[in-house]
Amino acid sequence: MITQYLFPAEPRDFPQRRNLRTLLRALHILAGGVLLGGHIFHQPDPLLIPWLWFAVGTGAALMATDLYASFSILLEMRGLIIIIKLLLLIVAAIYPAMITLALITIILIGGISSHMPGSFRHRVLFLKGRFASDCRSG
């Protein structure tokens, strides 16, 4: 059944998972920081577009490692936080004048959420008790 594949009883793992996620997270923060700084200091869009794609790519790779482990992330607080950050990016794409404020908000949400206790970050918000949460750190 597809739910058993999407939501395994034990989250899937792969060699060097933690190291890969640490590297991806560092690169994601770097790209987001350069992108925000570029907008704060009014750098031309052609200079910032590669950093936007770098931030999107590293964020997508991080999300892919989570989804590989289990789709349960989408039912947890951390999944909701990712969706909120993506919605802020969409708002900024629709209203370009909001990009700096959106990026500041996204970085603040990311910094706060990544340092909140795991019991809150991994809290299951939807379908509680039906699927196992991936509570590993890293």
N, C-alpha and C positions, 0 to 999 in steps of 0.2 A: 504494500500500500504506500502511496506517496507520502502520507504523513509520517510514516516510520523513517523515510529517507530524509525528509525535511527537518524532522524533530527526533533525532535518534535518542535512545535512552541515555547514552553516554556521548558527550560531545566528541566529534572526530578530531584527530590530532594529526600533525605531520612533523617530520624532523625539522628542528631549528625554528619552530613556530614562534616562540617567544623572541628570539633574536631578530627574525624577519619583522615581526610587529614593532619591535623597538626601533629598528631602522626606519620602517615606513612612517611611524609616528614622528620621529625626529625630522624626517624630510617633509612631512606634512606641515609641521609647525614652522619649519624654515620657509616653505613656499607661502604659507598664509601670512607670515610676518613680513616677507618681502612685498607681497601683494598689498597688504594694508599700508605699509610704509610708502609704497609707490603712490597709492591714492592720497595719503595724507600730504605728501610732498608734490602732488600734482604732476606726476610723471606721465608721459604720453601713453595712450592705450597700447600701441604696438609693442612697447617695452614690457607691459604688464600681462599681455595675453599669454605668453609662455608660462608665466608664474601661475596664472589662473588655472591653466590646464595641468600644470604640475601638481597644484593643490588638489584639484578634482581627481586626478589620476591616483595620487597617493591615498586620498580619502576613499576612493572606490576600491583600491587594493586592500586597505584595512577592512572595509566592509565585507569584501569577498572572503577574507580569512575568517571573519565572524560567521558569515553565512555558511561557509564550508563546515565549520564546527557544528552549527545548528541554526536553524532559522528562528530559534527562540529569542534571539536578540530583538527581533521585531515586536515581541510581546513584553519586553522589559523597559524600564525607565531609560536605559542607555539607547535603545532603539528609538524611543520617542524623541530623545534629545537630538539624535542624528536627523530625524525627519524635520524637526524644528529648524535646525541649521540649514538643511536643504531648502526649506520654504523661504528662509531669509535670503538665500542666494537667488531664488526665483524672483522674489520681490525686487531685489537689487537689479536683476536683469530687466525687469519690466520698468522700473523707475531708477535709471542710472544715477540720478542725483542722490539716491539713498545708499550708494555702494559703500562709502566710508563708514557710515553709521552701522550698516548691516555687517560689515567685516569686523568692526569693533565688537559688536554684539556677539557674533559667531565665535570670536576668539575668547571673549569673556566666558561665554557659555561652555566652550570646550575646556578652558582652564579650570573652571569651577567644577564641572561635571567629572573631569578626570581625576580630581582630587577628593571627591566626596567618598564617604565610606562605601565599600563594595556592597554592603547590605542594602543600601539605597539605590546605587547604580544598577544592581542586578535584580532589583525588585520587579517581580512579574506584575504587570498592570492588567493584562488581558488573558483570559482563559487560565487563570491561576489553578495550579494543581494538575493540569492536563499534560504539561510538557516540562521536561527537565531544563533548568536554566544552566547556562555555561558560566559558572562563577570563577573560572580561573583568572588569575591576574595576568597582565601582559598582553 
